[in-house]
Amino acid sequence: MPELLSVALVCAGTLIAQDCSRDTALDIIVSPAHSPMECLMHAQAMAAQAGLPGGGDRYLKVACEHRRSDREVVARKAS
């Protein structure tokens, strides 16, 4: 199983980039990746395919994340 995830967050244009997260995003696109290079390539492809209209009402923030174990996900939901 790939250890990395390419994550694209669609955020409101009124939200500053540092506050754009999985919790505040309007939409989230996730793709598994096997290496950092593949993660960056997936992120670029997701950005191109998102087809966001010009203007400042929405923007895309992309990142590479380490996949969480099932235990980490359960612990995060419990807190």
HTML snippet that shows the backbone in 3Dmol.js (N, CA, C, O; Angstrom):
<script src="https://3Dmol.org/build/3Dmol-min.js"></script>
<div id="view" style="width:600px;height:400px;position:relative"></div>
<script>
const pdb = `
ATOM      1  N   MET A   1       0.847  -1.173   0.000  1.00  0.00           N
ATOM      2  CA  MET A   1       0.000   0.000   0.000  1.00  0.00           C
ATOM      3  C   MET A   1       0.894   1.239   0.000  1.00  0.00           C
ATOM      4  O   MET A   1       1.856   1.313   0.764  1.00  0.00           O
ATOM      5  N   PRO A   2       0.578   2.204  -0.852  1.00  0.00           N
ATOM      6  CA  PRO A   2       1.376   3.436  -0.888  1.00  0.00           C
ATOM      7  C   PRO A   2       1.342   4.164   0.456  1.00  0.00           C
ATOM      8  O   PRO A   2       0.311   4.216   1.127  1.00  0.00           O
ATOM      9  N   GLU A   3       2.482   4.718   0.826  1.00  0.00           N
ATOM     10  CA  GLU A   3       2.576   5.427   2.102  1.00  0.00           C
ATOM     11  C   GLU A   3       2.272   6.911   1.982  1.00  0.00           C
ATOM     12  O   GLU A   3       2.089   7.589   2.993  1.00  0.00           O
ATOM     13  N   LEU A   4       2.214   7.423   0.758  1.00  0.00           N
ATOM     14  CA  LEU A   4       1.964   8.850   0.558  1.00  0.00           C
ATOM     15  C   LEU A   4       0.605   9.072  -0.098  1.00  0.00           C
ATOM     16  O   LEU A   4       0.075   8.203  -0.790  1.00  0.00           O
ATOM     17  N   LEU A   5       0.067  10.249   0.140  1.00  0.00           N
ATOM     18  CA  LEU A   5      -1.169  10.674  -0.507  1.00  0.00           C
ATOM     19  C   LEU A   5      -0.960  12.043  -1.123  1.00  0.00           C
ATOM     20  O   LEU A   5      -0.408  12.938  -0.484  1.00  0.00           O
ATOM     21  N   SER A   6      -1.396  12.208  -2.358  1.00  0.00           N
ATOM     22  CA  SER A   6      -1.465  13.530  -2.978  1.00  0.00           C
ATOM     23  C   SER A   6      -2.829  14.085  -2.584  1.00  0.00           C
ATOM     24  O   SER A   6      -3.856  13.443  -2.803  1.00  0.00           O
ATOM     25  N   VAL A   7      -2.831  15.280  -2.003  1.00  0.00           N
ATOM     26  CA  VAL A   7      -4.075  15.866  -1.515  1.00  0.00           C
ATOM     27  C   VAL A   7      -4.259  17.232  -2.154  1.00  0.00           C
ATOM     28  O   VAL A   7      -3.372  18.082  -2.093  1.00  0.00           O
ATOM     29  N   ALA A   8      -5.417  17.435  -2.767  1.00  0.00           N
ATOM     30  CA  ALA A   8      -5.771  18.732  -3.335  1.00  0.00           C
ATOM     31  C   ALA A   8      -6.975  19.255  -2.559  1.00  0.00           C
ATOM     32  O   ALA A   8      -8.011  18.594  -2.479  1.00  0.00           O
ATOM     33  N   LEU A   9      -6.829  20.441  -1.994  1.00  0.00           N
ATOM     34  CA  LEU A   9      -7.895  21.071  -1.222  1.00  0.00           C
ATOM     35  C   LEU A   9      -8.460  22.236  -2.019  1.00  0.00           C
ATOM     36  O   LEU A   9      -7.713  23.130  -2.415  1.00  0.00           O
ATOM     37  N   VAL A  10      -9.757  22.241  -2.258  1.00  0.00           N
ATOM     38  CA  VAL A  10     -10.423  23.371  -2.908  1.00  0.00           C
ATOM     39  C   VAL A  10     -10.921  24.267  -1.783  1.00  0.00           C
ATOM     40  O   VAL A  10     -11.783  23.869  -0.999  1.00  0.00           O
ATOM     41  N   CYS A  11     -10.377  25.477  -1.707  1.00  0.00           N
ATOM     42  CA  CYS A  11     -10.692  26.380  -0.598  1.00  0.00           C
ATOM     43  C   CYS A  11     -11.335  27.669  -1.103  1.00  0.00           C
ATOM     44  O   CYS A  11     -11.113  28.098  -2.235  1.00  0.00           O
ATOM     45  N   ALA A  12     -12.126  28.265  -0.238  1.00  0.00           N
ATOM     46  CA  ALA A  12     -12.774  29.533  -0.556  1.00  0.00           C
ATOM     47  C   ALA A  12     -11.710  30.616  -0.706  1.00  0.00           C
ATOM     48  O   ALA A  12     -10.737  30.652   0.046  1.00  0.00           O
ATOM     49  N   GLY A  13     -11.906  31.493  -1.678  1.00  0.00           N
ATOM     50  CA  GLY A  13     -10.950  32.572  -1.929  1.00  0.00           C
ATOM     51  C   GLY A  13     -10.796  33.526  -0.759  1.00  0.00           C
ATOM     52  O   GLY A  13      -9.800  34.245  -0.671  1.00  0.00           O
ATOM     53  N   THR A  14     -11.764  33.540   0.133  1.00  0.00           N
ATOM     54  CA  THR A  14     -11.696  34.424   1.299  1.00  0.00           C
ATOM     55  C   THR A  14     -10.861  33.835   2.422  1.00  0.00           C
ATOM     56  O   THR A  14     -10.575  34.519   3.405  1.00  0.00           O
ATOM     57  N   LEU A  15     -10.464  32.567   2.286  1.00  0.00           N
ATOM     58  CA  LEU A  15      -9.683  31.882   3.301  1.00  0.00           C
ATOM     59  C   LEU A  15      -8.201  32.012   2.979  1.00  0.00           C
ATOM     60  O   LEU A  15      -7.788  31.713   1.859  1.00  0.00           O
ATOM     61  N   ILE A  16      -7.392  32.454   3.945  1.00  0.00           N
ATOM     62  CA  ILE A  16      -5.949  32.559   3.684  1.00  0.00           C
ATOM     63  C   ILE A  16      -5.355  31.154   3.607  1.00  0.00           C
ATOM     64  O   ILE A  16      -5.852  30.222   4.240  1.00  0.00           O
ATOM     65  N   ALA A  17      -4.289  31.017   2.828  1.00  0.00           N
ATOM     66  CA  ALA A  17      -3.712  29.703   2.530  1.00  0.00           C
ATOM     67  C   ALA A  17      -3.333  28.925   3.786  1.00  0.00           C
ATOM     68  O   ALA A  17      -3.520  27.709   3.826  1.00  0.00           O
ATOM     69  N   GLN A  18      -2.811  29.586   4.802  1.00  0.00           N
ATOM     70  CA  GLN A  18      -2.396  28.859   6.005  1.00  0.00           C
ATOM     71  C   GLN A  18      -3.592  28.266   6.754  1.00  0.00           C
ATOM     72  O   GLN A  18      -3.421  27.330   7.536  1.00  0.00           O
ATOM     73  N   ASP A  19      -4.796  28.793   6.530  1.00  0.00           N
ATOM     74  CA  ASP A  19      -5.996  28.265   7.177  1.00  0.00           C
ATOM     75  C   ASP A  19      -6.730  27.237   6.321  1.00  0.00           C
ATOM     76  O   ASP A  19      -7.709  26.639   6.769  1.00  0.00           O
ATOM     77  N   CYS A  20      -6.268  27.033   5.109  1.00  0.00           N
ATOM     78  CA  CYS A  20      -6.869  26.047   4.213  1.00  0.00           C
ATOM     79  C   CYS A  20      -6.388  24.660   4.656  1.00  0.00           C
ATOM     80  O   CYS A  20      -5.198  24.354   4.578  1.00  0.00           O
ATOM     81  N   SER A  21      -7.315  23.834   5.117  1.00  0.00           N
ATOM     82  CA  SER A  21      -6.985  22.499   5.610  1.00  0.00           C
ATOM     83  C   SER A  21      -8.097  21.531   5.223  1.00  0.00           C
ATOM     84  O   SER A  21      -9.088  21.930   4.611  1.00  0.00           O
ATOM     85  N   ARG A  22      -7.934  20.278   5.575  1.00  0.00           N
ATOM     86  CA  ARG A  22      -8.979  19.294   5.313  1.00  0.00           C
ATOM     87  C   ARG A  22     -10.284  19.687   6.007  1.00  0.00           C
ATOM     88  O   ARG A  22     -11.370  19.393   5.507  1.00  0.00           O
ATOM     89  N   ASP A  23     -10.177  20.343   7.143  1.00  0.00           N
ATOM     90  CA  ASP A  23     -11.372  20.732   7.907  1.00  0.00           C
ATOM     91  C   ASP A  23     -12.095  21.935   7.309  1.00  0.00           C
ATOM     92  O   ASP A  23     -13.306  22.070   7.482  1.00  0.00           O
ATOM     93  N   THR A  24     -11.377  22.806   6.610  1.00  0.00           N
ATOM     94  CA  THR A  24     -11.988  24.038   6.104  1.00  0.00           C
ATOM     95  C   THR A  24     -12.233  24.018   4.594  1.00  0.00           C
ATOM     96  O   THR A  24     -12.875  24.924   4.064  1.00  0.00           O
ATOM     97  N   ALA A  25     -11.735  23.005   3.902  1.00  0.00           N
ATOM     98  CA  ALA A  25     -11.854  22.946   2.440  1.00  0.00           C
ATOM     99  C   ALA A  25     -13.299  22.733   1.992  1.00  0.00           C
ATOM    100  O   ALA A  25     -14.089  22.081   2.675  1.00  0.00           O
ATOM    101  N   LEU A  26     -13.622  23.293   0.839  1.00  0.00           N
ATOM    102  CA  LEU A  26     -14.928  23.081   0.226  1.00  0.00           C
ATOM    103  C   LEU A  26     -15.017  21.686  -0.384  1.00  0.00           C
ATOM    104  O   LEU A  26     -16.088  21.079  -0.421  1.00  0.00           O
ATOM    105  N   ASP A  27     -13.879  21.186  -0.860  1.00  0.00           N
ATOM    106  CA  ASP A  27     -13.807  19.858  -1.463  1.00  0.00           C
ATOM    107  C   ASP A  27     -12.389  19.334  -1.293  1.00  0.00           C
ATOM    108  O   ASP A  27     -11.442  20.114  -1.186  1.00  0.00           O
ATOM    109  N   ILE A  28     -12.243  18.017  -1.269  1.00  0.00           N
ATOM    110  CA  ILE A  28     -10.934  17.375  -1.098  1.00  0.00           C
ATOM    111  C   ILE A  28     -10.799  16.284  -2.144  1.00  0.00           C
ATOM    112  O   ILE A  28     -11.700  15.466  -2.329  1.00  0.00           O
ATOM    113  N   ILE A  29      -9.656  16.282  -2.830  1.00  0.00           N
ATOM    114  CA  ILE A  29      -9.354  15.247  -3.818  1.00  0.00           C
ATOM    115  C   ILE A  29      -8.088  14.548  -3.337  1.00  0.00           C
ATOM    116  O   ILE A  29      -7.084  15.206  -3.063  1.00  0.00           O
ATOM    117  N   VAL A  30      -8.125  13.214  -3.232  1.00  0.00           N
ATOM    118  CA  VAL A  30      -6.995  12.449  -2.699  1.00  0.00           C
ATOM    119  C   VAL A  30      -6.618  11.356  -3.683  1.00  0.00           C
ATOM    120  O   VAL A  30      -7.478  10.709  -4.279  1.00  0.00           O
ATOM    121  N   SER A  31      -5.311  11.161  -3.841  1.00  0.00           N
ATOM    122  CA  SER A  31      -4.802  10.119  -4.729  1.00  0.00           C
ATOM    123  C   SER A  31      -3.574   9.477  -4.080  1.00  0.00           C
ATOM    124  O   SER A  31      -2.697  10.193  -3.597  1.00  0.00           O
ATOM    125  N   PRO A  32      -3.491   8.136  -4.057  1.00  0.00           N
ATOM    126  CA  PRO A  32      -2.315   7.483  -3.475  1.00  0.00           C
ATOM    127  C   PRO A  32      -1.079   7.686  -4.347  1.00  0.00           C
ATOM    128  O   PRO A  32      -1.179   7.832  -5.565  1.00  0.00           O
ATOM    129  N   ALA A  33       0.082   7.694  -3.705  1.00  0.00           N
ATOM    130  CA  ALA A  33       1.351   7.857  -4.419  1.00  0.00           C
ATOM    131  C   ALA A  33       2.407   6.968  -3.769  1.00  0.00           C
ATOM    132  O   ALA A  33       2.405   6.768  -2.554  1.00  0.00           O
ATOM    133  N   HIS A  34       3.300   6.443  -4.588  1.00  0.00           N
ATOM    134  CA  HIS A  34       4.333   5.539  -4.098  1.00  0.00           C
ATOM    135  C   HIS A  34       5.637   6.240  -3.737  1.00  0.00           C
ATOM    136  O   HIS A  34       6.455   5.681  -3.006  1.00  0.00           O
ATOM    137  N   SER A  35       5.842   7.452  -4.236  1.00  0.00           N
ATOM    138  CA  SER A  35       7.089   8.168  -3.985  1.00  0.00           C
ATOM    139  C   SER A  35       6.799   9.670  -3.936  1.00  0.00           C
ATOM    140  O   SER A  35       5.749  10.110  -4.405  1.00  0.00           O
ATOM    141  N   PRO A  36       7.716  10.457  -3.374  1.00  0.00           N
ATOM    142  CA  PRO A  36       7.518  11.908  -3.367  1.00  0.00           C
ATOM    143  C   PRO A  36       7.358  12.489  -4.782  1.00  0.00           C
ATOM    144  O   PRO A  36       6.552  13.395  -4.991  1.00  0.00           O
ATOM    145  N   MET A  37       8.118  11.975  -5.738  1.00  0.00           N
ATOM    146  CA  MET A  37       8.017  12.472  -7.109  1.00  0.00           C
ATOM    147  C   MET A  37       6.633  12.162  -7.688  1.00  0.00           C
ATOM    148  O   MET A  37       6.015  13.019  -8.321  1.00  0.00           O
ATOM    149  N   GLU A  38       6.154  10.948  -7.471  1.00  0.00           N
ATOM    150  CA  GLU A  38       4.823  10.588  -7.952  1.00  0.00           C
ATOM    151  C   GLU A  38       3.754  11.444  -7.270  1.00  0.00           C
ATOM    152  O   GLU A  38       2.769  11.830  -7.899  1.00  0.00           O
ATOM    153  N   CYS A  39       3.948  11.738  -5.994  1.00  0.00           N
ATOM    154  CA  CYS A  39       3.014  12.580  -5.264  1.00  0.00           C
ATOM    155  C   CYS A  39       2.925  13.967  -5.893  1.00  0.00           C
ATOM    156  O   CYS A  39       1.828  14.492  -6.083  1.00  0.00           O
ATOM    157  N   LEU A  40       4.047  14.549  -6.212  1.00  0.00           N
ATOM    158  CA  LEU A  40       4.059  15.875  -6.831  1.00  0.00           C
ATOM    159  C   LEU A  40       3.441  15.843  -8.229  1.00  0.00           C
ATOM    160  O   LEU A  40       2.740  16.773  -8.627  1.00  0.00           O
ATOM    161  N   MET A  41       3.704  14.773  -8.965  1.00  0.00           N
ATOM    162  CA  MET A  41       3.122  14.656 -10.302  1.00  0.00           C
ATOM    163  C   MET A  41       1.601  14.520 -10.214  1.00  0.00           C
ATOM    164  O   MET A  41       0.881  15.127 -11.007  1.00  0.00           O
ATOM    165  N   HIS A  42       1.108  13.732  -9.261  1.00  0.00           N
ATOM    166  CA  HIS A  42      -0.341  13.591  -9.073  1.00  0.00           C
ATOM    167  C   HIS A  42      -0.949  14.932  -8.682  1.00  0.00           C
ATOM    168  O   HIS A  42      -2.020  15.295  -9.169  1.00  0.00           O
ATOM    169  N   ALA A  43      -0.271  15.667  -7.804  1.00  0.00           N
ATOM    170  CA  ALA A  43      -0.778  16.965  -7.354  1.00  0.00           C
ATOM    171  C   ALA A  43      -0.915  17.923  -8.538  1.00  0.00           C
ATOM    172  O   ALA A  43      -1.913  18.636  -8.642  1.00  0.00           O
ATOM    173  N   GLN A  44       0.074  17.945  -9.424  1.00  0.00           N
ATOM    174  CA  GLN A  44       0.000  18.804 -10.609  1.00  0.00           C
ATOM    175  C   GLN A  44      -1.152  18.383 -11.507  1.00  0.00           C
ATOM    176  O   GLN A  44      -1.873  19.230 -12.033  1.00  0.00           O
ATOM    177  N   ALA A  45      -1.327  17.076 -11.684  1.00  0.00           N
ATOM    178  CA  ALA A  45      -2.413  16.578 -12.532  1.00  0.00           C
ATOM    179  C   ALA A  45      -3.771  16.924 -11.927  1.00  0.00           C
ATOM    180  O   ALA A  45      -4.690  17.314 -12.648  1.00  0.00           O
ATOM    181  N   MET A  46      -3.905  16.782 -10.604  1.00  0.00           N
ATOM    182  CA  MET A  46      -5.168  17.119  -9.946  1.00  0.00           C
ATOM    183  C   MET A  46      -5.464  18.607 -10.097  1.00  0.00           C
ATOM    184  O   MET A  46      -6.610  18.999 -10.317  1.00  0.00           O
ATOM    185  N   ALA A  47      -4.437  19.425  -9.978  1.00  0.00           N
ATOM    186  CA  ALA A  47      -4.622  20.871 -10.122  1.00  0.00           C
ATOM    187  C   ALA A  47      -5.104  21.200 -11.535  1.00  0.00           C
ATOM    188  O   ALA A  47      -5.991  22.035 -11.713  1.00  0.00           O
ATOM    189  N   ALA A  48      -4.521  20.546 -12.535  1.00  0.00           N
ATOM    190  CA  ALA A  48      -4.917  20.803 -13.917  1.00  0.00           C
ATOM    191  C   ALA A  48      -6.332  20.312 -14.197  1.00  0.00           C
ATOM    192  O   ALA A  48      -7.078  20.958 -14.933  1.00  0.00           O
ATOM    193  N   GLN A  49      -6.707  19.181 -13.619  1.00  0.00           N
ATOM    194  CA  GLN A  49      -8.018  18.604 -13.873  1.00  0.00           C
ATOM    195  C   GLN A  49      -9.132  19.259 -13.064  1.00  0.00           C
ATOM    196  O   GLN A  49     -10.308  19.105 -13.392  1.00  0.00           O
ATOM    197  N   ALA A  50      -8.773  19.989 -12.013  1.00  0.00           N
ATOM    198  CA  ALA A  50      -9.794  20.611 -11.164  1.00  0.00           C
ATOM    199  C   ALA A  50     -10.613  21.621 -11.947  1.00  0.00           C
ATOM    200  O   ALA A  50     -11.798  21.804 -11.671  1.00  0.00           O
ATOM    201  N   GLY A  51      -9.990  22.285 -12.931  1.00  0.00           N
ATOM    202  CA  GLY A  51     -10.712  23.209 -13.792  1.00  0.00           C
ATOM    203  C   GLY A  51     -11.400  24.331 -13.049  1.00  0.00           C
ATOM    204  O   GLY A  51     -12.522  24.705 -13.392  1.00  0.00           O
ATOM    205  N   LEU A  52     -10.752  24.871 -12.043  1.00  0.00           N
ATOM    206  CA  LEU A  52     -11.358  25.970 -11.296  1.00  0.00           C
ATOM    207  C   LEU A  52     -11.420  27.215 -12.161  1.00  0.00           C
ATOM    208  O   LEU A  52     -10.464  27.528 -12.870  1.00  0.00           O
ATOM    209  N   PRO A  53     -12.530  27.923 -12.111  1.00  0.00           N
ATOM    210  CA  PRO A  53     -12.633  29.145 -12.909  1.00  0.00           C
ATOM    211  C   PRO A  53     -11.697  30.215 -12.382  1.00  0.00           C
ATOM    212  O   PRO A  53     -11.312  30.192 -11.213  1.00  0.00           O
ATOM    213  N   GLY A  54     -11.333  31.147 -13.239  1.00  0.00           N
ATOM    214  CA  GLY A  54     -10.482  32.258 -12.817  1.00  0.00           C
ATOM    215  C   GLY A  54     -11.205  33.123 -11.802  1.00  0.00           C
ATOM    216  O   GLY A  54     -12.415  32.990 -11.616  1.00  0.00           O
ATOM    217  N   GLY A  55     -10.488  33.985 -11.162  1.00  0.00           N
ATOM    218  CA  GLY A  55     -11.102  34.831 -10.147  1.00  0.00           C
ATOM    219  C   GLY A  55     -10.687  34.384  -8.766  1.00  0.00           C
ATOM    220  O   GLY A  55      -9.918  33.436  -8.608  1.00  0.00           O
ATOM    221  N   GLY A  56     -11.194  35.065  -7.781  1.00  0.00           N
ATOM    222  CA  GLY A  56     -10.744  34.801  -6.428  1.00  0.00           C
ATOM    223  C   GLY A  56     -11.749  34.094  -5.547  1.00  0.00           C
ATOM    224  O   GLY A  56     -11.593  34.097  -4.326  1.00  0.00           O
ATOM    225  N   ASP A  57     -12.806  33.469  -6.136  1.00  0.00           N
ATOM    226  CA  ASP A  57     -13.791  32.849  -5.256  1.00  0.00           C
ATOM    227  C   ASP A  57     -13.376  31.485  -4.731  1.00  0.00           C
ATOM    228  O   ASP A  57     -13.882  31.047  -3.698  1.00  0.00           O
ATOM    229  N   ARG A  58     -12.449  30.790  -5.428  1.00  0.00           N
ATOM    230  CA  ARG A  58     -11.916  29.497  -4.974  1.00  0.00           C
ATOM    231  C   ARG A  58     -10.484  29.345  -5.463  1.00  0.00           C
ATOM    232  O   ARG A  58     -10.101  29.904  -6.490  1.00  0.00           O
ATOM    233  N   TYR A  59      -9.700  28.583  -4.715  1.00  0.00           N
ATOM    234  CA  TYR A  59      -8.347  28.260  -5.163  1.00  0.00           C
ATOM    235  C   TYR A  59      -8.013  26.841  -4.726  1.00  0.00           C
ATOM    236  O   TYR A  59      -8.703  26.259  -3.889  1.00  0.00           O
ATOM    237  N   LEU A  60      -6.956  26.295  -5.298  1.00  0.00           N
ATOM    238  CA  LEU A  60      -6.539  24.931  -5.025  1.00  0.00           C
ATOM    239  C   LEU A  60      -5.222  24.943  -4.273  1.00  0.00           C
ATOM    240  O   LEU A  60      -4.275  25.616  -4.678  1.00  0.00           O
ATOM    241  N   LYS A  61      -5.164  24.206  -3.189  1.00  0.00           N
ATOM    242  CA  LYS A  61      -3.932  24.039  -2.426  1.00  0.00           C
ATOM    243  C   LYS A  61      -3.593  22.552  -2.476  1.00  0.00           C
ATOM    244  O   LYS A  61      -4.427  21.714  -2.134  1.00  0.00           O
ATOM    245  N   VAL A  62      -2.374  22.219  -2.899  1.00  0.00           N
ATOM    246  CA  VAL A  62      -1.981  20.812  -3.008  1.00  0.00           C
ATOM    247  C   VAL A  62      -0.855  20.512  -2.033  1.00  0.00           C
ATOM    248  O   VAL A  62      -0.027  21.368  -1.722  1.00  0.00           O
ATOM    249  N   ALA A  63      -0.847  19.259  -1.556  1.00  0.00           N
ATOM    250  CA  ALA A  63       0.173  18.833  -0.602  1.00  0.00           C
ATOM    251  C   ALA A  63       0.370  17.331  -0.713  1.00  0.00           C
ATOM    252  O   ALA A  63      -0.480  16.610  -1.237  1.00  0.00           O
ATOM    253  N   CYS A  64       1.504  16.878  -0.209  1.00  0.00           N
ATOM    254  CA  CYS A  64       1.781  15.453  -0.078  1.00  0.00           C
ATOM    255  C   CYS A  64       1.746  15.133   1.413  1.00  0.00           C
ATOM    256  O   CYS A  64       2.373  15.816   2.222  1.00  0.00           O
ATOM    257  N   GLU A  65       1.006  14.088   1.761  1.00  0.00           N
ATOM    258  CA  GLU A  65       0.865  13.700   3.158  1.00  0.00           C
ATOM    259  C   GLU A  65       1.251  12.240   3.320  1.00  0.00           C
ATOM    260  O   GLU A  65       1.133  11.445   2.387  1.00  0.00           O
ATOM    261  N   HIS A  66       1.715  11.897   4.517  1.00  0.00           N
ATOM    262  CA  HIS A  66       1.929  10.489   4.842  1.00  0.00           C
ATOM    263  C   HIS A  66       0.585   9.873   5.178  1.00  0.00           C
ATOM    264  O   HIS A  66      -0.227  10.473   5.882  1.00  0.00           O
ATOM    265  N   ARG A  67       0.361   8.683   4.676  1.00  0.00           N
ATOM    266  CA  ARG A  67      -0.886   7.969   4.976  1.00  0.00           C
ATOM    267  C   ARG A  67      -0.899   7.642   6.466  1.00  0.00           C
ATOM    268  O   ARG A  67       0.112   7.214   7.024  1.00  0.00           O
ATOM    269  N   ARG A  68      -2.038   7.844   7.099  1.00  0.00           N
ATOM    270  CA  ARG A  68      -2.192   7.533   8.522  1.00  0.00           C
ATOM    271  C   ARG A  68      -2.609   6.078   8.676  1.00  0.00           C
ATOM    272  O   ARG A  68      -3.302   5.518   7.826  1.00  0.00           O
ATOM    273  N   SER A  69      -2.177   5.486   9.765  1.00  0.00           N
ATOM    274  CA  SER A  69      -2.618   4.127  10.057  1.00  0.00           C
ATOM    275  C   SER A  69      -4.064   4.173  10.541  1.00  0.00           C
ATOM    276  O   SER A  69      -4.563   5.237  10.908  1.00  0.00           O
ATOM    277  N   ASP A  70      -4.734   3.028  10.544  1.00  0.00           N
ATOM    278  CA  ASP A  70      -6.115   2.970  11.018  1.00  0.00           C
ATOM    279  C   ASP A  70      -6.212   3.446  12.464  1.00  0.00           C
ATOM    280  O   ASP A  70      -7.193   4.088  12.838  1.00  0.00           O
ATOM    281  N   ARG A  71      -5.217   3.142  13.271  1.00  0.00           N
ATOM    282  CA  ARG A  71      -5.225   3.560  14.677  1.00  0.00           C
ATOM    283  C   ARG A  71      -5.173   5.080  14.798  1.00  0.00           C
ATOM    284  O   ARG A  71      -5.867   5.669  15.627  1.00  0.00           O
ATOM    285  N   GLU A  72      -4.352   5.704  13.973  1.00  0.00           N
ATOM    286  CA  GLU A  72      -4.251   7.182  14.002  1.00  0.00           C
ATOM    287  C   GLU A  72      -5.571   7.826  13.605  1.00  0.00           C
ATOM    288  O   GLU A  72      -5.967   8.831  14.194  1.00  0.00           O
ATOM    289  N   VAL A  73      -6.253   7.266  12.620  1.00  0.00           N
ATOM    290  CA  VAL A  73      -7.524   7.829  12.164  1.00  0.00           C
ATOM    291  C   VAL A  73      -8.570   7.704  13.265  1.00  0.00           C
ATOM    292  O   VAL A  73      -9.304   8.654  13.536  1.00  0.00           O
ATOM    293  N   VAL A  74      -8.641   6.528  13.904  1.00  0.00           N
ATOM    294  CA  VAL A  74      -9.603   6.319  14.987  1.00  0.00           C
ATOM    295  C   VAL A  74      -9.310   7.251  16.152  1.00  0.00           C
ATOM    296  O   VAL A  74     -10.232   7.833  16.723  1.00  0.00           O
ATOM    297  N   ALA A  75      -8.028   7.403  16.515  1.00  0.00           N
ATOM    298  CA  ALA A  75      -7.658   8.297  17.618  1.00  0.00           C
ATOM    299  C   ALA A  75      -8.015   9.732  17.306  1.00  0.00           C
ATOM    300  O   ALA A  75      -8.466  10.459  18.191  1.00  0.00           O
ATOM    301  N   ARG A  76      -7.824  10.163  16.059  1.00  0.00           N
ATOM    302  CA  ARG A  76      -8.136  11.540  15.678  1.00  0.00           C
ATOM    303  C   ARG A  76      -9.645  11.793  15.740  1.00  0.00           C
ATOM    304  O   ARG A  76     -10.074  12.858  16.184  1.00  0.00           O
ATOM    305  N   LYS A  77     -10.447  10.828  15.301  1.00  0.00           N
ATOM    306  CA  LYS A  77     -11.898  10.988  15.339  1.00  0.00           C
ATOM    307  C   LYS A  77     -12.400  11.037  16.782  1.00  0.00           C
ATOM    308  O   LYS A  77     -13.377  11.725  17.080  1.00  0.00           O
ATOM    309  N   ALA A  78     -11.734  10.309  17.671  1.00  0.00           N
ATOM    310  CA  ALA A  78     -12.167  10.250  19.069  1.00  0.00           C
ATOM    311  C   ALA A  78     -11.869  11.551  19.824  1.00  0.00           C
ATOM    312  O   ALA A  78     -12.535  11.868  20.809  1.00  0.00           O
ATOM    313  N   SER A  79     -10.872  12.294  19.358  1.00  0.00           N
ATOM    314  CA  SER A  79     -10.490  13.511  20.092  1.00  0.00           C
ATOM    315  C   SER A  79     -11.303  14.719  19.685  1.00  0.00           C
ATOM    316  O   SER A  79     -11.095  15.810  20.214  1.00  0.00           O
TER     317      SER A  79
END
`;
const viewer = $3Dmol.createViewer("view");
viewer.addModel(pdb, "pdb");
viewer.setStyle({}, {cartoon: {color: "spectrum"}});
viewer.zoomTo();
viewer.render();
</script>
